[in-house]
Amino acid sequence: MKHALLTAALFTSLALASASALANATVGQPAPAFSAVDTSGKTVSLADFKGRHVVLEWVNPGCPFVRKHYDSANMQATQKGATDKGVVWLAINTTATDAGDYLKPAAMAEWMSKQRAAASATLMDSDGKVGRAYGARTTPHMYVINAKGTLVYAGAIDSKASANPADIPSSTNHINVALAESLAGKPVSVASTRPYGCSVKYSSM
């Protein structure tokens, strides 16, 4: 347990250092507009979903923290719980093309399919424009946007910063809580948390 927490802290520290020059989308302010191409080659824009809640999930299948939530089916359950309520879920892969764990769009789509992911779309952001606009630091790094286009949550998927799936049942799923509150017209009680995971592998541009 201690080792897992130290590992999580190390990954997060590295992520924060490598992303120090990134912009930061601000909770309580309009979510930055963006367009990106999904794994099928279709352009998807945040503006396409005006009037709906949207969740952004930064994902990289090569990251053990991502695998924690996918191998346990926690991420898929969270996705399905959201989309069943009419929420749009956009998974975003910002991994640079020269990174060792970069997946081409077809391979990324295949991985998501094998995982039985319930994301509305998987976006390829290898140039890092969307990630930089949001200040995405880790995989996973999560954002919730309400129907008015306001960012109402940014941070970790849950309350236990480890790569151990055994920690999931006793953790608080921040996305479930944020969505339940926001969909009910209430302010999000925990609107910002420290993200944990592997550093997003941005392109050098």
C-alpha positions as CSV (number, residue, x, y, z in Angstrom):
1,M,0.0,0.0,0.0
2,K,2.8,2.4,1.0
3,H,4.7,1.5,-2.1
4,A,1.7,2.1,-4.3
5,L,1.1,5.5,-2.8
6,L,4.7,6.5,-3.2
7,T,4.6,5.4,-6.8
8,A,1.4,7.4,-7.4
9,A,3.0,10.4,-5.8
10,L,6.1,10.0,-8.0
11,F,4.1,9.8,-11.2
12,T,2.0,12.8,-10.2
13,S,5.0,14.9,-9.4
14,L,6.6,14.0,-12.7
15,A,3.4,14.9,-14.5
16,L,3.1,18.2,-12.7
17,A,6.7,19.1,-13.5
18,S,6.4,18.1,-17.2
19,A,3.1,20.0,-17.6
20,S,4.1,23.2,-15.7
21,A,3.8,25.3,-18.9
22,L,0.3,24.1,-19.6
23,A,-2.8,26.2,-19.5
24,N,-5.3,25.4,-16.8
25,A,-9.0,25.2,-17.5
26,T,-10.7,26.8,-14.5
27,V,-13.5,25.3,-12.5
28,G,-16.4,27.6,-12.5
29,Q,-15.5,29.1,-15.9
30,P,-16.5,28.2,-19.4
31,A,-14.8,25.0,-20.6
32,P,-12.3,25.7,-23.4
33,A,-13.7,25.0,-26.8
34,F,-12.0,22.3,-28.9
35,S,-12.2,20.1,-32.0
36,A,-10.4,16.8,-32.5
37,V,-10.6,13.8,-34.8
38,D,-11.9,10.6,-33.3
39,T,-10.5,7.1,-34.0
40,S,-12.8,6.7,-37.0
41,G,-11.6,10.0,-38.6
42,K,-14.6,12.1,-37.7
43,T,-14.1,15.6,-36.3
44,V,-15.8,16.0,-32.9
45,S,-16.2,19.4,-31.3
46,L,-17.3,20.3,-27.8
47,A,-19.8,22.6,-29.4
48,D,-21.6,19.6,-30.8
49,F,-22.9,18.8,-27.4
50,K,-24.3,22.2,-26.3
51,G,-26.9,21.8,-23.7
52,R,-25.6,18.4,-22.4
53,H,-23.2,17.4,-19.7
54,V,-19.8,16.2,-21.0
55,V,-17.1,14.2,-19.3
56,L,-13.5,14.3,-20.6
57,E,-11.2,11.4,-19.7
58,W,-7.5,11.5,-20.6
59,V,-6.5,7.9,-21.4
60,N,-3.3,6.0,-22.4
61,P,-3.6,2.2,-22.4
62,G,0.2,1.9,-21.6
63,C,-0.3,3.5,-18.2
64,P,-0.8,1.2,-15.1
65,F,-3.1,3.7,-13.5
66,V,-5.4,3.6,-16.6
67,R,-5.2,-0.2,-16.5
68,K,-6.2,-0.2,-12.9
69,H,-9.5,1.4,-13.8
70,Y,-10.1,-0.5,-17.1
71,D,-8.9,-4.0,-16.0
72,S,-11.3,-3.8,-13.0
73,A,-14.1,-2.4,-15.3
74,N,-14.4,0.6,-13.0
75,M,-13.9,3.1,-15.8
76,Q,-16.4,1.3,-18.0
77,A,-19.0,1.2,-15.2
78,T,-18.4,4.9,-14.6
79,Q,-18.8,5.6,-18.3
80,K,-21.9,3.6,-18.7
81,G,-23.5,5.1,-15.6
82,A,-22.9,8.5,-17.1
83,T,-24.0,7.8,-20.7
84,D,-27.1,6.0,-19.5
85,K,-28.1,9.4,-18.0
86,G,-27.6,11.2,-21.3
87,V,-24.1,12.4,-20.5
88,V,-21.5,12.6,-23.4
89,W,-18.2,10.9,-22.5
90,L,-15.1,11.7,-24.5
91,A,-12.0,9.7,-24.0
92,I,-8.9,11.7,-25.2
93,N,-5.5,10.2,-26.0
94,T,-2.9,13.0,-26.1
95,T,0.1,10.6,-26.4
96,A,2.7,11.9,-28.8
97,T,3.3,9.8,-32.0
98,D,7.0,9.3,-31.1
99,A,6.2,7.9,-27.6
100,G,6.8,4.3,-27.1
101,D,3.3,3.5,-26.0
102,Y,1.5,5.6,-28.8
103,L,-1.3,3.7,-30.4
104,K,-2.5,4.6,-33.9
105,P,-6.2,5.4,-34.2
106,A,-7.2,1.9,-35.3
107,A,-5.3,0.3,-32.5
108,M,-6.7,2.7,-30.0
109,A,-10.2,1.9,-31.2
110,E,-9.5,-1.8,-31.0
111,W,-8.3,-1.5,-27.4
112,M,-11.3,0.5,-26.4
113,S,-13.6,-2.1,-28.0
114,K,-11.8,-5.0,-26.3
115,Q,-12.2,-3.2,-23.0
116,R,-15.9,-2.8,-23.8
117,A,-15.6,0.9,-23.0
118,A,-18.8,2.9,-23.0
119,A,-17.3,6.2,-24.1
120,S,-19.3,8.2,-26.6
121,A,-16.1,8.8,-28.7
122,T,-12.4,8.4,-28.4
123,L,-10.4,11.4,-29.6
124,M,-6.9,11.4,-30.9
125,D,-4.9,14.5,-29.7
126,S,-1.4,13.6,-30.6
127,D,-0.4,17.2,-31.2
128,G,-1.6,18.0,-27.6
129,K,-3.8,20.9,-28.4
130,V,-6.8,19.7,-26.4
131,G,-4.6,18.5,-23.5
132,R,-2.7,21.8,-23.3
133,A,-6.0,23.8,-23.4
134,Y,-7.2,21.9,-20.4
135,G,-3.9,21.5,-18.6
136,A,-4.3,17.7,-18.6
137,R,-1.4,16.3,-16.6
138,T,-2.1,12.6,-16.0
139,T,-3.7,9.6,-17.4
140,P,-6.4,9.4,-16.2
141,H,-7.2,13.1,-15.7
142,M,-11.0,13.9,-15.5
143,Y,-13.1,16.9,-16.3
144,V,-16.9,17.4,-16.0
145,I,-18.7,20.1,-18.0
146,N,-22.3,21.0,-17.2
147,A,-25.1,21.7,-19.7
148,K,-24.3,25.4,-19.7
149,G,-20.7,24.7,-20.8
150,T,-19.2,25.5,-17.4
151,L,-16.4,23.3,-16.1
152,V,-17.7,22.0,-12.8
153,Y,-15.1,19.4,-11.9
154,A,-11.4,18.8,-12.6
155,G,-9.0,16.2,-11.1
156,A,-8.8,12.5,-10.2
157,I,-11.3,9.9,-11.0
158,D,-11.4,8.8,-7.3
159,S,-10.0,9.5,-3.9
160,K,-7.3,6.8,-3.6
161,A,-4.1,7.7,-5.6
162,S,-2.8,4.2,-6.3
163,A,-2.4,1.8,-9.1
164,N,-4.0,-1.0,-7.1
165,P,-7.5,-2.1,-8.2
166,A,-8.2,-3.4,-4.6
167,D,-8.4,0.3,-3.5
168,I,-11.4,1.0,-5.8
169,P,-14.3,-0.3,-3.7
170,S,-13.3,1.8,-0.7
171,S,-12.6,5.0,-2.7
172,T,-15.0,7.8,-3.5
173,N,-15.7,8.1,-7.3
174,H,-15.5,11.8,-7.8
175,I,-17.1,11.6,-11.3
176,N,-20.2,9.8,-10.1
177,V,-20.6,12.3,-7.3
178,A,-20.0,15.4,-9.5
179,L,-22.4,14.2,-12.1
180,A,-25.1,13.3,-9.6
181,E,-24.9,16.7,-8.0
182,S,-24.7,18.7,-11.3
183,L,-27.5,16.8,-13.0
184,A,-29.7,17.5,-10.0
185,G,-28.9,21.2,-10.4
186,K,-26.8,21.3,-7.3
187,P,-23.2,22.8,-7.0
188,V,-20.5,20.2,-7.1
189,S,-19.4,19.7,-3.5
190,V,-15.8,18.6,-4.4
191,A,-15.1,20.5,-7.6
192,S,-11.3,20.1,-7.7
193,T,-8.9,17.3,-6.7
194,R,-5.3,16.5,-7.4
195,P,-5.1,14.2,-10.4
196,Y,-2.9,11.1,-10.2
197,G,-1.5,8.7,-12.8
198,C,1.2,8.7,-15.5
199,S,2.3,11.9,-17.0
200,V,0.7,12.8,-20.3
201,K,3.3,12.3,-23.0
202,Y,3.0,15.5,-24.9
203,S,4.6,16.1,-28.3
204,S,7.6,18.5,-28.3
205,M,5.9,20.7,-30.9
